């Protein structure tokens, strides 16, 4: 029986291959990274204000388990969900162009 030789690639090489196969992948990856950064900031602000996930759930109408899933990166939240979360913390979202 012949053994199969496996070839390993780095994550960066794999991403580059995906970008070459689908030109929109790079843009979608950038958006996903921005969403992750927003969620990290929202979670940090929640903790700094000594609020629980349940507090955010009550203020937003989003189930506590979904707040947990968002914060752990298990789901990709819609923009309106991020806005509601920010508002629950007393904040808001605003668009700031890159060229400013």
TIPA-756820 format. One line per 3 residues: number of its first residue (from 0); their letters; for each residue x, y, z of N, C-alpha, C, CB. Coordinates in pm, 1 decimal. Glycine has a CB too. Layout:
residues N
NUM	a	X Y Z X Y Z X Y Z X Y Z ~ ...
//
This chain:
residues 100
0	xxx	84.1 -118.1 0.0 0.0 0.0 0.0 88.6 124.3 0.0 -95.7 -0.2 121.9 ~ 60.4 213.3 -90.0 139.3 335.2 -103.2 82.2 443.3 -12.0 142.0 383.5 -250.3 ~ 171.3 510.2 59.9 124.3 617.5 147.2 116.5 747.6 69.2 216.8 633.4 269.8
3	xxx	15.6 822.6 100.9 -5.9 951.4 33.9 79.6 1057.7 101.4 -156.4 992.0 36.8 ~ 147.4 1136.1 19.8 227.2 1245.7 73.9 140.0 1370.5 79.4 355.5 1270.6 -12.0 ~ 132.6 1428.9 196.9 52.4 1548.8 215.5 140.6 1671.6 202.8 -18.6 1546.9 352.0
6	xxx	85.0 1773.2 141.0 156.6 1899.2 128.8 88.1 2000.7 218.8 161.1 1948.6 -19.5 ~ 165.6 2063.6 303.5 111.6 2163.8 393.2 141.3 2302.6 338.1 169.5 2147.4 534.8 ~ 46.2 2391.3 355.6 64.7 2529.9 312.5 38.1 2620.7 432.0 -29.7 2565.8 192.1
9	xxx	98.6 2736.9 428.7 74.7 2832.9 536.2 -62.1 2896.9 516.8 186.1 2941.3 540.0 ~ -113.4 2955.1 622.8 -241.4 3023.9 614.2 -233.5 3139.6 515.5 -284.7 3074.5 752.2 ~ -121.8 3211.8 516.2 -105.5 3323.2 422.2 -107.4 3275.1 277.4 25.0 3397.6 450.4
12	xxx	-41.9 3162.2 250.2 -44.0 3106.9 114.2 -185.0 3064.1 75.3 52.3 2987.3 103.0 ~ -256.7 3005.6 170.8 -393.9 2962.6 143.8 -483.0 3082.9 113.7 -450.0 2883.3 263.3 ~ -468.8 3190.1 192.5 -546.5 3312.4 167.1 -514.9 3368.1 29.2 -517.7 3418.8 275.1
15	xxx	-387.0 3370.2 -6.3 -347.2 3422.2 -137.1 -409.0 3339.1 -249.3 -194.0 3423.5 -150.1 ~ -412.9 3208.7 -231.0 -474.3 3120.9 -330.5 -623.4 3151.8 -344.4 -453.6 2972.8 -292.1 ~ -690.6 3173.9 -231.7 -833.1 3208.1 -236.3 -855.6 3341.8 -306.1 -891.5 3212.5 -94.7
18	xxx	-768.4 3438.0 -280.4 -779.4 3569.5 -344.9 -762.2 3556.1 -495.7 -674.6 3667.5 -287.7 ~ -668.5 3471.9 -537.9 -646.3 3450.9 -681.0 -766.1 3382.6 -745.9 -520.0 3367.7 -703.6 ~ -832.3 3293.1 -673.5 -948.8 3222.6 -726.6 -1073.6 3310.7 -727.2 -974.9 3096.8 -645.5
21	xxx	-1084.4 3399.6 -629.2 -1203.1 3484.4 -615.0 -1158.8 3624.9 -575.5 -1302.4 3425.6 -509.2 ~ -1156.2 3716.9 -671.8 -1109.2 3853.2 -643.9 -1188.1 3925.4 -534.3 -1115.2 3934.4 -769.8 ~ -1311.4 3885.4 -507.2 -1390.2 3951.1 -402.5 -1353.1 3901.4 -262.8 -1538.8 3928.5 -427.3
24	xxx	-1276.3 3793.4 -255.8 -1240.9 3736.0 -126.0 -1163.5 3835.0 -39.5 -1158.7 3609.2 -145.4 ~ -1071.0 3908.2 -98.6 -989.9 4004.3 -21.7 -1077.9 4110.2 42.6 -884.7 4071.5 -112.1 ~ -1175.2 4161.4 -32.6 -1266.1 4262.5 22.7 -1350.6 4204.3 135.3 -1357.0 4319.1 -87.4
27	xxx	-1400.5 4083.2 115.0 -1483.0 4019.8 218.0 -1400.7 3991.0 343.5 -1545.2 3889.6 164.4 ~ -1275.2 3953.8 325.5 -1187.2 3929.1 439.6 -1161.8 4058.3 517.0 -1054.0 3867.9 392.7 ~ -1143.0 4167.3 445.6 -1122.4 4297.9 509.4 -1244.5 4337.9 591.1 -1091.9 4405.7 403.7
30	xxx	-1362.7 4320.7 534.1 -1487.2 4352.9 605.2 -1499.2 4266.5 730.4 -1610.8 4332.0 512.9 ~ -1468.3 4139.5 717.6 -1477.4 4049.1 832.6 -1381.5 4092.5 944.4 -1446.5 3904.2 789.3 ~ -1260.1 4131.8 907.7 -1163.4 4177.7 1007.9 -1211.8 4305.0 1076.8 -1026.4 4202.0 942.7
33	xxx	-1273.9 4395.2 1000.7 -1329.4 4517.2 1060.1 -1441.3 4483.8 1157.9 -1381.4 4611.6 950.6 ~ -1528.0 4390.0 1119.6 -1636.5 4348.6 1208.6 -1579.8 4289.4 1337.6 -1728.4 4246.0 1138.4 ~ -1477.2 4207.0 1325.5 -1415.5 4147.8 1444.4 -1358.2 4256.2 1535.6 -1305.0 4048.6 1403.8
36	xxx	-1295.0 4356.0 1476.4 -1238.3 4466.1 1555.9 -1348.7 4543.2 1627.3 -1156.4 4561.6 1466.1 ~ -1461.1 4566.2 1558.8 -1573.8 4636.5 1621.0 -1626.9 4557.5 1739.7 -1686.4 4660.4 1518.5 ~ -1643.2 4427.3 1720.9 -1695.8 4343.2 1828.5 -1599.6 4341.9 1947.2 -1720.3 4199.4 1778.0
39	xxx	-1469.2 4333.3 1920.4 -1371.6 4337.0 2030.7 -1383.6 4467.1 2109.1 -1227.8 4321.0 1976.6 ~ -1402.2 4578.5 2038.5 -1414.5 4707.9 2105.1 -1544.1 4715.9 2185.7 -1409.2 4821.5 2002.2 ~ -1653.8 4666.5 2128.0 -1780.9 4666.4 2200.5 -1770.3 4583.1 2328.3 -1893.9 4612.3 2111.0
42	xxx	-1709.2 4466.2 2317.8 -1693.5 4380.1 2435.4 -1607.4 4449.4 2541.0 -1630.6 4244.4 2395.6 ~ -1497.3 4510.5 2498.0 -1409.3 4581.3 2592.2 -1484.8 4694.5 2661.1 -1284.9 4637.0 2519.3 ~ -1566.4 4767.3 2585.9 -1645.0 4876.2 2644.5 -1749.1 4822.5 2741.9 -1713.6 4957.9 2534.5
45	xxx	-1810.9 4710.0 2706.5 -1909.8 4648.1 2796.1 -1844.2 4612.4 2928.7 -1972.2 4521.5 2731.1 ~ -1728.4 4550.5 2922.2 -1657.4 4509.1 3043.1 -1613.2 4631.3 3123.4 -1535.5 4421.7 3007.1 ~ -1563.4 4733.5 3055.0 -1519.3 4856.3 3123.5 -1634.9 4923.3 3197.0 -1457.6 4954.8 3022.8
48	xxx	-1755.6 4910.5 3143.1 -1873.6 4970.0 3206.8 -1936.9 4875.6 3308.1 -1976.6 5008.6 3101.2 ~ -1870.4 4761.4 3329.6 -1916.8 4661.2 3426.1 -2058.4 4612.7 3395.3 -1912.0 4718.4 3567.2 ~ -2084.9 4593.0 3266.6 -2213.2 4539.9 3222.3 -2195.8 4393.5 3183.9 -2269.6 4622.1 3102.9
51	xxx	-2298.1 4314.6 3210.2 -2294.5 4173.4 3172.5 -2353.2 4156.2 3032.6 -2372.1 4086.7 3275.4 ~ -2332.5 4038.9 2977.0 -2395.8 4007.9 2848.9 -2547.8 4013.1 2863.5 -2350.9 3868.7 2797.7 ~ -2597.0 3973.2 2978.9 -2741.1 3978.5 3003.7 -2791.1 4123.1 3003.9 -2775.0 3910.4 3137.4
54	xxx	-2712.3 4215.4 3058.4 -2749.7 4357.4 3055.1 -2764.7 4404.6 2910.3 -2643.9 4443.8 3129.5 ~ -2668.3 4367.6 2826.1 -2673.7 4407.0 2684.7 -2793.6 4341.8 2617.5 -2542.9 4367.8 2611.2 ~ -2818.8 4216.4 2650.0 -2933.1 4145.6 2591.9 -3064.1 4216.9 2625.3 -2937.6 4000.3 2642.4
57	xxx	-3079.4 4257.6 2749.9 -3201.7 4326.5 2790.8 -3216.2 4461.0 2721.2 -3203.3 4345.9 2941.8 ~ -3105.9 4531.0 2702.0 -3110.7 4663.6 2639.6 -3131.1 4656.9 2488.3 -2983.1 4739.3 2670.0 ~ -3091.1 4546.0 2426.7 -3098.8 4536.1 2280.2 -3213.0 4449.0 2230.5 -2969.9 4482.2 2226.6
60	xxx	-3262.3 4360.5 2316.4 -3362.3 4264.1 2271.2 -3299.7 4144.6 2201.1 -3460.9 4331.4 2178.7 ~ -3167.9 4134.8 2206.9 -3095.1 4021.6 2149.1 -3075.0 3919.2 2260.4 -2956.6 4066.7 2086.2 ~ -3094.9 3791.8 2230.3 -3079.8 3688.6 2332.5 -2937.2 3686.9 2387.3 -3116.4 3550.8 2275.4
63	xxx	-2926.9 3657.2 2517.9 -2796.5 3653.6 2584.2 -2700.9 3558.4 2513.4 -2812.4 3612.4 2730.4 ~ -2750.8 3441.0 2472.8 -2661.7 3344.9 2406.9 -2610.6 3398.2 2273.3 -2734.1 3211.7 2385.5 ~ -2689.4 3483.6 2207.3 -2642.7 3542.9 2082.2 -2538.2 3651.5 2107.6 -2760.6 3600.9 2003.9
66	xxx	-2552.1 3725.1 2218.1 -2448.0 3821.6 2255.9 -2317.9 3745.5 2278.4 -2488.6 3902.7 2384.5 ~ -2325.7 3633.2 2347.4 -2208.3 3550.0 2372.6 -2147.3 3500.8 2241.7 -2245.3 3430.8 2461.8 ~ -2229.8 3453.7 2151.4 -2180.2 3403.6 2021.8 -2112.0 3514.7 1942.5 -2296.1 3343.7 1939.1
69	xxx	-2170.4 3633.2 1946.8 -2110.7 3748.3 1876.7 -1973.5 3778.2 1935.6 -2202.7 3874.0 1886.5 ~ -1966.2 3787.4 2068.1 -1840.3 3822.5 2134.3 -1732.0 3716.3 2115.6 -1864.5 3844.4 2282.1 ~ -1772.5 3591.0 2100.9 -1674.5 3483.5 2080.3 -1639.1 3464.9 1932.8 -1728.3 3352.6 2136.8
72	xxx	-1702.6 3541.0 1844.7 -1671.9 3531.7 1702.6 -1732.7 3411.4 1633.7 -1525.6 3528.8 1684.1 ~ -1836.2 3353.7 1693.3 -1899.0 3235.7 1634.9 -2001.4 3270.7 1527.8 -1965.0 3154.1 1742.9 ~ -2047.8 3394.5 1529.7 -2142.3 3441.9 1427.7 -2094.7 3577.3 1377.3 -2288.2 3451.5 1484.7
75	xxx	-2134.9 3609.9 1257.5 -2103.3 3740.6 1200.7 -2227.7 3827.3 1216.8 -2059.0 3729.8 1049.0 ~ -2220.3 3928.6 1302.8 -2339.0 4010.6 1327.9 -2370.7 4103.0 1210.8 -2319.7 4092.9 1454.3 ~ -2498.7 4127.8 1192.5 -2541.9 4225.6 1092.9 -2510.8 4365.4 1146.1 -2694.5 4210.3 1060.5
78	xxx	-2504.0 4460.1 1055.9 -2472.1 4597.8 1093.9 -2571.5 4651.6 1195.6 -2470.0 4687.7 970.8 ~ -2700.7 4623.7 1176.6 -2799.4 4676.7 1271.2 -2780.6 4616.8 1410.8 -2941.6 4648.6 1220.9 ~ -2730.3 4495.1 1418.7 -2702.3 4433.8 1548.6 -2587.9 4506.8 1617.8 -2668.1 4284.2 1532.2
81	xxx	-2483.5 4540.1 1542.2 -2371.2 4615.3 1598.8 -2416.0 4753.7 1644.9 -2257.9 4628.2 1495.9 ~ -2504.2 4815.2 1568.3 -2556.5 4947.8 1605.5 -2635.6 4938.2 1735.7 -2646.2 5005.7 1492.3 ~ -2721.1 4837.0 1747.1 -2800.2 4819.4 1869.4 -2709.9 4794.4 1990.3 -2899.5 4702.9 1852.7
84	xxx	-2606.7 4715.1 1970.3 -2511.0 4686.8 2078.3 -2443.2 4817.1 2120.7 -2404.3 4581.3 2032.9 ~ -2396.7 4894.5 2024.1 -2330.5 5022.4 2055.5 -2425.3 5115.9 2129.7 -2279.9 5090.5 1926.5 ~ -2549.8 5122.5 2085.9 -2648.3 5208.3 2151.7 -2674.1 5161.7 2294.7 -2779.7 5210.1 2072.2
87	xxx	-2671.0 5031.0 2317.7 -2690.4 4977.6 2452.8 -2578.5 5022.5 2546.5 -2697.5 4824.4 2449.2 ~ -2463.8 5054.1 2488.3 -2350.1 5103.1 2566.6 -2347.4 5255.0 2575.1 -2220.2 5053.3 2506.7 ~ -2446.8 5320.2 2512.5 -2450.7 5465.9 2512.1 -2371.1 5527.3 2399.0 -2400.1 5518.3 2642.0
90	xxx	-2335.7 5446.8 2300.3 -2256.6 5495.6 2187.2 -2333.4 5488.0 2057.2 -2128.2 5416.8 2175.0 ~ -2260.0 5504.4 1948.4 -2319.0 5496.4 1814.7 -2209.5 5459.1 1716.1 -2387.2 5631.3 1774.1 ~ -2249.0 5432.4 1592.6 -2154.6 5409.5 1483.8 -2164.0 5525.2 1388.1 -2182.0 5275.2 1411.2
93	xxx	-2049.9 5561.0 1330.6 -2052.0 5663.9 1228.5 -1950.9 5629.1 1120.8 -2022.4 5802.6 1289.0 ~ -1977.7 5674.8 1000.9 -1889.8 5650.4 887.2 -1782.8 5758.2 883.5 -1969.6 5647.1 754.1 ~ -1657.6 5716.9 875.6 -1546.0 5810.2 863.4 -1466.7 5768.1 740.3 -1455.6 5811.7 993.5
96	xxx	-1466.0 5850.2 635.6 -1393.9 5812.8 513.6 -1244.0 5795.7 540.2 -1416.0 5918.7 404.4 ~ -1181.3 5705.2 466.5 -1037.9 5678.8 482.7 -951.0 5797.1 445.6 -998.1 5560.6 399.5 ~ -998.3 5883.1 356.3 -913.9 5991.7 306.8 -917.5 6115.5 395.4 -955.9 6029.1 167.5
99	x	-980.3 6106.5 510.7 -986.5 6221.9 601.5 -874.9 6213.3 702.5 -1122.8 6229.4 673.3
//
